[in-house]
């Protein structure tokens, strides 16, 4: 399997490896952790940074800090927590921190804008589709209050945001620069 280290038994009589016995030989470039494993870690970090950020907001509000500064402070703390934990725990990044942080902010902001813009359109399409299906089945009209529509859009947007930012951080923000000049492996 490419990227794994394999044990090779040396010749007892002093062949190519002499008396080394078992030794390790690289069978290709090191593999990155699986997307599933990183995805699970990414979700766990999301829970932690949400608790940290929201907890900080609530604490600041309890201490009498006005709404906007309290939410901005909590958001900043959650964002910093997310960056630090995702950088090391999720993606094992050891590269330039400033470059990664700039990319992290860009992926986060673009992911937010795209996900929640598209989510409103998806929520609208979902409600139209359900209305057509209900009418075809004779179940009567289906509607949602403006608040219900927004809640559906938030749920859809959260899923899109999580997926888009995970892919962006995995493929760009925390991707280590290639040191070899050979062709990129497929996949």
N, C-alpha and C positions, 0 to 999 in steps of 0.2 A: 504494500500500500504506500503510495508516495507520501513523503514527509515524515514517515515513522522511522525510528531507529531500529535496526535489526541486529540481532546477535549473530555473529559469524564465528564458527569454530575453526580455529587455526589448525594447521597440520602439526601433528605431534613431532614429526621428523624435521621440523624447521623449514617448512615450505614458505609460502608468500608471507606468512605472519610470524614465522619463527615460533618461539615458545610462549607467545602471548595467550594462547588458549582462546577464551571467549573475548571478543572485543566488539565495540560498537562501530557501526558504519552507517553513515547517512545514506538513506535511500531516496533522497530528494529534498526539496526545500521544506522547512518546517510548516506544518499546517496551522491555520488559524483555528481557534475554537469554533465549534459548530454554531450555525446561526440559531439553532434551537436553544443551546445553552446560553449564548449571549442574549437571546430574546428573553429568556426567563430571568436572567440577571437584570436586564434592562427594565423589566416590569417591576422587579423587587426594588430597584433603585427609585423607580417612579413612585412607589408607595412611600418609601422613606422620605424622598424630597417633598412629597405632598404633605406628609405629616409635619416635617420640619418647617416648611414654609407657612402652612396654615396655622400651626401651633405658634409660630412667631407672630403672625398677624393678630391672632386672638390675644396673645400675651401683651403685645404693644397696645392694642385697643383697651385691654383691662387696665393697663398702666396710664391710660388717659391720652395716649398719642392719637391725634386725629386720623380719620379713615384713610385718606390718600397716603400720607407718610407711613402709616402702619401696614397697609397692603403693599406699598412699594418696598418697604424693608423686608417684609416676609417673603415677597416674590424674589427679591435679590438673594436672600439667604437660601431659599429653595433652589434657585438657579445655580448658585455656587455649589451647593450640596450635590445637585445632579451632575454638574460638570466633574467635580472631584471624584465622586463614586463611579460614574460611568467611565471616566478616563482610566482609572486603575482597575477597578473591580470587574466591570463589564467587558472592556475592550483591551485591557492590559497595555495601554499606550505608554510609551516611554520617550516619545519625541518632544519636540519644542512645545512648551506649555502655552506660550502666548499665541502661537500660530493656531494651535488646537482650540484655544478659547475663542479666538476670532471666528473660526469656522463653526464652532459650537453655537455661538450667538446667531450667526447667519442661518444655519440649518434650523435652529429653533424658531426664529422669526418667520422665515419662509414657510416652514412646516405649519406654523400656526395660521398664517394668512391663507395659504392654499387649503388646508384641511377645513377650516371653519367657513370659508367661502363656498367650497364645494359641498360641504355638509348641508347648508341651507337648500341648495338645489336638489340634493339627494333626498332630503326630508320632504320637499315639495313633490318630487316624483313618486316617492313612496306613498304619500297620501293620495295622489291622483290614481296610482295603480290600485291601491286598496279600494278606492271609491268605485272604480270601473269593475273590479272583481265583485264587490258587494252588490252593485247594480245588476251584474250578470247573474248573480245567485239569488236576486230578489230580496236581498237583506236590507235594502234601504240605504240612504246616504250615510257616508262616513265623513266626519269632520273633526277638526281639532281646534281648540281654542288657540289664540295666539301664544299663550304661555305653553300649552301642550306642544305646539309646533316647534317652539324654541327649545323645549326640553329634548324633543326627538333630534333636532339638529345638533344639540350639544353632545348627545350620546354618539351620534354618527361621527361628529367632528373629533371627539376624543379618540375614537378608534382609528380614524384616518391620521390624526396628528401623531399618535403613538407609532403607527406603522411607518409613516413618512420619515419621522425624525430618527427612528431606529435605523432604517436603511441609509439615510443621509449620514448619520454618525458612523455607521459601520463601514460604509464605502468611501467616505471622504474625510470627515472630521478627524477620526482616530486611525485612519489607515496609515501604516508606516510607509515611508518612501521606499521604493524599490531600489535595491543596491545592485542587482544584476541588470544587464542590458539585454537579456534574452527575451524571447516572445513571452507574452503573458499566458499563464495556464488558462485553459477553458474552465468556465464555471465560476 
